Amino acid sequence: MTPIVALRTPLSEYRIHGHNTAAISAFTEDKIQKLDLWNREIWRVWRRYLGMCFQPDSVDFQLPLEMAPTPMSYAYARFRSDPRSKAIYRAVPTAIFETLPRLYRWFWRAARLMPDWLFRRSFNFAYGQTRTKIMLGKILVALRRARCGY
């Protein structure tokens, strides 16, 4: 329907609060599974919508039959200690990782080397809204304001 591109520069901000999906302080296998299922359902709806807009046999536009694994698919595998997690990681399109902020790209590269227990702990820190992370954010905001003089 329209060209899509991935940009490295954020064009908006997302506020996390107690009532949205991402406001999780400690991820569990169940919560990761729900996020992975949510991603898959969004993909199915997107595919169904595009299928209604284009001819299924169009040479110019082929809809993928399956959704490629996402970082959440990999995280869910790691939370379950699934022995296929390395294969899932390799199947995640590199473009997904390339569009993430630098700290998240670093986290996902390092994640491959971590044992499952450390992955779970670091995932909670990277993606969760932990007290430590909230306090660190407040300290960084205060330092920026002090440096800028407001």
Backbone as a ProteinNet text record, in pm:
[ID]
protein_1_A
[PRIMARY]
MTPIVALRTPLSEYRIHGHNTAAISAFTEDKIQKLDLWNREIWRVWRRYLGMCFQPDSVDFQLPLEMAPTPMSYAYARFRSDPRSKAIYRAVPTAIFETLPRLYRWFWRAARLMPDWLFRRSFNFAYGQTRTKIMLGKILVALRRARCGY
[TERTIARY]
81.8	0	86	195.1	283.5	423.9	525.7	661.5	680.7	758.7	790.1	941.6	991.1	1135.2	1158.6	1275	1315.9	1409.9	1382.5	1465	1536.2	1660.7	1735.3	1700.6	1654	1622.7	1480.1	1462.1	1325.1	1246.4	1122.3	1037	928.8	923.7	825.8	877.7	806	838.6	717.2	742.1	635.6	639.9	533.3	527.8	479.2	557.6	521	460.2	342.2	273.7	212.9	148.6	99.1	-10.6	-68.1	-179.7	-150.7	-26.7	0.3	78.6	86.4	144.4	288.1	364	506.8	540.1	441.5	468.4	484.3	588.2	614.2	747.3	747.8	873.7	952.2	883.2	950.6	879.9	949.9	893.2	898.1	794.8	789.5	771	784.5	761.9	622.2	522.9	384.9	368.1	429.8	417.8	487.2	602.2	672.9	590.8	530.9	447.4	331.4	267.9	157	203.9	321.2	374.3	405	460.1	490.5	360.9	259.8	130	64.9	80.2	26.1	92.5	226.4	298.3	248.1	227.3	181.4	40.2	-45.6	-182.4	-183.1	-102.1	-91.4	-44.5	53.5	103.8	-5.9	-85.3	-193.4	-297.3	-332.9	-430.3	-373	-246	-179.3	-180.8	-145.3	-141.6	-280.2	-381	-518.4	-563.9	-532	-569.4	-502.7	-371.9	-302.1	-352	-390.1	-444.9	-574.8	-651.1	-775.6	-746.7	-633.7	-600.9	-530	-467.2	-388.7	-433.8	-411	-439.8	-341.8	-389.7	-298.3	-190.3	-214.7	-115.9	-33.4	-37.6	36.9	187.2	255.1	400.2	471.4	412.5	475.5	469.5	375.5	355.8	323.5	416.9	396.9	390.6	280.8	268.5	343.4	422.3	490.1	387.3	414.3	322.4	330.9	450.7	470.7	539.7	515.1	581.5	723.2	817.7	956.1	963	1050.5	1064.7	1107.5	1068.7	1102.4	1192.3	1249.9	1324.7	1240	1109.2	1022.6	1008.1	1007.2	1003.3	1128	1240.8	1367	1365.7	1316.6	1311.1	1222.9	1110.6	1021.5	1093	1167.5	1244.1	1347.9	1414.3	1516.1	1453.6	1337.2	1271.4	1229.3	1202	1163.8	1285	1403.7	1526.6	1512.1	1448.3	1426	1558.2	1594.7	1722.2	1726.3	1611.4	1607.3	1627.2	1655.9	1663.3	1769.7	1883.6	1987.7	1938.9	1866.2	1811.3	1707	1628.6	1528.6	1598.4	1705.2	1780.4	1833.4	1891.5	1946.7	1838.1	1714	1604.1	1541.3	1573.1	1520.7	1588.6	1509.9	1571.6	1663.6	1782.3	1878.9	1826.1	1736.6	1680.3	1605.5	1547.3	1476.1	1574.9	1687.6	1788	1848.5	1869.4	1932.8	1849.8	1718.8	1633	1615.9	1669.6	1657.1	1757	1725.1	1823.9	1952.6	2061.6	2194.6	2202.9	2149.4	2156.9	2084.8	1972.1	1899.6	1973.9	2036.2	2117.1	2230.4	2294.1	2401.1	2347.2	2231.8	2172.3	2148.7	2088.8	2057.2	2182.6	2287.3	2413.6	2472.1	2471	2525.9	2438.2	2309.1	2214.3	2251.3	2306.2	2342.8	2445.7	2526.7	2635.7	2598.7	2485.3	2446.7	2382.2	2406.8	2327.5	2182.4	2088.5	1946.2	1913.8	1970.8	1938.5	1982.6	2098.9	2147	2066.3	2027.4	1942.5	1812.5	1748.2	1621.2	1639.4	1745.4	1769.8	1797.7	1883.1	1919.2	1803.1	1719.4	1601.2	1508.5	1490	1406.2	1461.5	1593	1651	1637.8	1666.1	1662.6	1521	1424	1289.1	1187.1	1218.8	1123.7	1133.8	1036.2	1034.8	1072.5	1199.2	1246.8	1269.8	1269.6	1295.9	1432.6	1530.6	1666.1	1666.9	1600.1	1596.4	1522.5	1412.9	1336.7	1420	1487.6	1572.3	1689.1	1751.5	1861.5	1813	1694	1636.3	1615.5	1565.9	1544.1	1676.2	1776.7	1908.8	1965.3	1952.4	2003.1	1929.2	1797.8	1720.2	1766.7	1787.4	1833.3	1971.5	2060.6	2194.4	2187.7	2103.1	2087.8	2034.5	1936.1	1878.5	1983	2062.3	2164.9	2270.5	2305.3	2405.2	2351.7	2223.3	2164.8	2119.5	2116.9	2080.8	1933.1	1849.9	1705.6	1649.6
-119.1	0	125.2	120.7	235.8	186	257.3	215.1	224.8	134.1	132.9	133.6	216	220.2	214.8	171.8	172.3	289.8	367.9	483.9	460.3	501.2	489.4	602.4	715.2	830.2	819.6	822.4	816.5	939.9	918.8	1029	1057.9	975.3	996.3	932.7	956	893.8	816.3	715.4	630.7	637.1	681.6	694.5	563.1	509.7	385.9	420.8	366.8	388.5	255.9	254.3	131.2	58.8	119.9	57	15.9	25.4	-21.1	-152	-215.7	-349.1	-355.9	-251.7	-254.7	-219.6	-185.9	-144.8	-267.3	-341.9	-464.7	-447.6	-474.1	-461.3	-591.8	-704.8	-834.5	-924.4	-958.1	-1045.6	-1189.9	-1263	-1406	-1475.1	-1605.4	-1681.4	-1654.9	-1647.9	-1623.8	-1486	-1383.7	-1247.8	-1236.8	-1301.2	-1299.9	-1374.4	-1485.3	-1560.4	-1473.7	-1399	-1311.8	-1203.7	-1144.6	-1043.2	-1104.1	-1224.6	-1292.9	-1324.3	-1373.7	-1402.5	-1274.7	-1165	-1035.7	-991.1	-1003.6	-970.1	-1054.7	-1184.5	-1274	-1239.4	-1201.3	-1165	-1035.8	-939.2	-815.5	-849.9	-939.2	-979.4	-1045.8	-1135.1	-1203.7	-1104.1	-1006.6	-905.3	-822.5	-784.3	-707.8	-786.4	-914.1	-998.6	-1013.4	-1034.4	-1049	-920.4	-805.9	-677	-657.7	-681	-664.7	-764.6	-883.6	-982.6	-935.9	-855.4	-801	-688.7	-621.5	-505.9	-543	-659.5	-698.9	-834.1	-856.1	-986.7	-1088.7	-1205.9	-1303.6	-1354.3	-1351.4	-1404.2	-1294	-1174.1	-1062.4	-1089.2	-1071.3	-1090.9	-979.5	-860.5	-744.5	-748	-823.2	-819.4	-958.6	-1018.5	-1151.2	-1139	-1184.8	-1184.7	-1303.8	-1282.7	-1396.5	-1491.2	-1621.2	-1719.6	-1727.7	-1704.7	-1712.5	-1586.8	-1558.7	-1445.7	-1487	-1401.7	-1426.7	-1413.6	-1488.6	-1472.7	-1329.9	-1286.5	-1153.4	-1168.6	-1059.3	-1069.2	-1125.5	-1096.8	-1152.2	-1303.6	-1353.4	-1498.9	-1562.3	-1498.2	-1546.9	-1538.8	-1425.5	-1409.7	-1517.4	-1545.4	-1649.7	-1784.5	-1814.2	-1939.4	-1943.2	-1831	-1826.7	-1839.9	-1779.2	-1791	-1935.7	-2011.1	-2152.2	-2244.9	-2189.1	-2268.2	-2365.4	-2318.1	-2398.2	-2420.7	-2545.4	-2571.3	-2515.6	-2478.5	-2421.1	-2269.9	-2211.5	-2065.5	-2005.7	-2073.6	-2020.1	-2013.6	-2115.5	-2116.2	-2005.7	-1981.7	-1874.7	-1740.3	-1721.1	-1595.3	-1572.3	-1676.2	-1662.1	-1632.8	-1674.7	-1653	-1514.2	-1440.6	-1304.2	-1217.7	-1149.3	-1064	-959.1	-944.1	-848.6	-706	-675.8	-540.8	-504	-602.4	-573.6	-520.7	-587.9	-544.2	-409.1	-387.4	-264	-140.2	-155.4	-39.1	-7.1	-92	-68.9	36.7	103.2	196.1	121.5	192.9	134.4	41.7	83	-1.1	-133.9	-131.1	-255.9	-343.2	-283.3	-362.5	-431.6	-357.8	-417.1	-532.4	-509.6	-614.7	-741.6	-730.1	-849.4	-919.7	-844.1	-909.9	-986.7	-924.8	-990.3	-1107.2	-1098.9	-1201.4	-1340.8	-1349	-1479.9	-1552.1	-1476.5	-1534.7	-1565.3	-1517.7	-1530.9	-1666.1	-1720.2	-1836.4	-1790.5	-1884.1	-1849.3	-1766.5	-1803.1	-1730.1	-1584.5	-1559.3	-1422.2	-1347.5	-1417.4	-1355.2	-1305.4	-1389.9	-1350.4	-1226.9	-1224.7	-1109.8	-983.3	-995	-876.9	-831.6	-924.6	-887.1	-802.4	-843.8	-764.4	-624.9	-613.3	-480.1	-399.7	-462	-389.4	-349.8	-438.2	-412.6	-383	-417.4	-395.1	-255.6	-221.7	-93.1	-117.2	-150.7	-180.5	-52.1	-62.2	55.5	115	26.9	73.9	156.4	107.3	176.3	309.9	312.2	436	539.9	496.9	589.7	639.9	551.2	590.9	693.4	672.8	767.6	904.2	906.4	1033.6	1105.9	1030.4	1089.7	1148.8	1075.1	1125.1	1250.9	1255.2	1375.1	1492.8	1470.4	1578.7	1628.7	1537.1	1577.5	1658	1615	1690.2	1830.1	1839.7	1971.4	2060	2003.9	2082.6	2132	2045.9	2083.6	2193.2	2186.7	2285.9	2411.5	2408	2526.5	2549.8	2446.1	2464.7	2356.1
0	0	0	73.5	82.8	116.3	74.1	111.7	263.3	316.1	458.9	472.6	562.2	587.7	738.4	775.7	916.3	938	1040.1	1072	1204.3	1210.2	1335.7	1432.7	1382.2	1465	1517.6	1650.3	1704	1662.1	1622.2	1581.7	1685.5	1787.7	1893.1	2021.3	2127.6	2255.4	2302.7	2382.7	2434	2585.5	2643.9	2789.7	2850.3	2940.7	3007.4	3142.8	3167.6	3294.4	3338.8	3451.3	3510.9	3436.1	3333.2	3264.9	3121.1	3076.1	2940.2	2943.5	2829.2	2818.4	2864.9	2842.9	2872.9	3017.6	3097.6	3235.4	3325.1	3301.7	3376.8	3448.2	3578.2	3651.4	3648.8	3648.1	3643.6	3542.6	3437.6	3335.9	3383.1	3348.6	3373.8	3240	3240.7	3117.6	3062.6	3151.1	3109.1	3044.9	3104.2	3049.1	2913.2	2899.8	2771.2	2666.3	2705.6	2611.7	2562.1	2652.7	2612.5	2516	2542.1	2450.3	2313.7	2313.2	2187.1	2112.1	2182.4	2118.9	2066.9	2141.3	2099.7	1969.1	1961.6	1837.8	1721.2	1745.1	1639.1	1592.8	1685.7	1648	1565.9	1604.3	1525.5	1384.4	1372	1240.8	1159	1221	1147.6	1096.6	1180.4	1139	1024.3	1036	929.4	799.4	804.7	685.3	623.9	707.4	657.7	589.1	650.1	591.2	455.5	448.3	321.1	217	260.4	168.3	105.1	176.7	121	21.9	37.3	-46.3	-175.9	-182.4	-298.5	-349.3	-477.8	-536.7	-480.5	-436.5	-376.7	-471.6	-601.2	-695.6	-762.5	-706.2	-763.3	-756.3	-869.1	-874.1	-798.7	-799.3	-736.2	-584.1	-530.3	-385.4	-334.4	-265	-207.1	-55.3	1.6	147.2	204.9	308.3	370.5	431.7	422.5	477.6	629.3	682.8	827	877	1001	1065.4	1103	1075	1116.8	1268.5	1331.9	1477.2	1512.3	1629.5	1679.3	1802.1	1849.1	1974.6	2088.6	2090.1	2195.1	2180.7	2056.4	2035.3	2095.2	2071.5	2126.5	2278.8	2333.7	2479.2	2541.2	2477.8	2529.9	2530.6	2425.2	2420.2	2531.8	2555.7	2661.4	2800.1	2821.4	2951.3	2977.7	2871.3	2884.9	2881.5	2862.4	2844.2	2727.6	2620.4	2499.8	2428.4	2400.2	2331.9	2189.1	2133.2	1997.8	1997.9	2114.5	2123.1	2030.5	2013.6	1924.4	1780	1737.1	1600.7	1585.1	1688.7	1684.3	1672.2	1749.1	1741.8	1599.6	1539.9	1404.3	1300.9	1329.2	1234.4	1247.1	1353.7	1367.9	1262	1177.5	1075.1	1138.2	1082.9	1139	1135.8	1041.2	1033.3	1160.9	1228	1353.2	1456.9	1470.4	1567.9	1528	1398.5	1351.1	1379.8	1393.3	1416.4	1564.5	1651.2	1795.6	1842.7	1953.3	2011.4	2046.6	2051.9	2071.1	2193	2306.4	2426.3	2407.4	2338.5	2314	2213.4	2114.4	2019.7	2094.6	2186.3	2265.9	2350	2413.2	2497.2	2416.4	2296.7	2218.4	2167.8	2136.5	2097.2	2215.2	2332.9	2452	2498.2	2470	2516.1	2466.9	2348.4	2291.8	2377.2	2450	2526.8	2671.6	2715.9	2856.3	2885	3003.8	3045.3	3067.7	3065	3074.6	3199	3314.6	3437.2	3427.8	3368.1	3353.5	3247.2	3141.5	3039.3	3102.1	3183.3	3245.5	3333.7	3413	3500.8	3419.8	3319.7	3240.9	3152.2	3106.7	3028.3	3114.2	3238.6	3328.9	3347.9	3356.7	3372	3242.9	3128.8	3001.3	2960.9	2978.8	2929.3	3038.8	3161.7	3269.6	3328.5	3405.7	3474.8	3620.2	3642.5	3777.3	3854.4	3985.4	4069.8	4039.8	4021.2	3991.5	3864	3762.3	3633.9	3644.8	3718.8	3736.7	3810.9	3917.7	3994.1	3909.7	3835.9	3747.8	3645.2	3590.6	3495.4	3557.7	3680.7	3749.6	3776.5	3813.5	3838.4	3709.2	3599.3	3470.4	3426.1	3446.4	3411.4	3496.2	3626	3714.4	3672.2	3635.3	3589.8	3460.1	3368.3	3241.8	3267.4	3355.6	3387.5	3454.1	3543.8	3613.5	3513.5	3418	3319.2	3227.3	3192.9	3103.2	3175.8	3308.3	3385.9	3401.1	3390.4	3415.7	3501.4
[MASK]
++++++++++++++++++++++++++++++++++++++++++++++++++++++++++++++++++++++++++++++++++++++++++++++++++++++++++++++++++++++++++++++++++++++++++++++++++++++

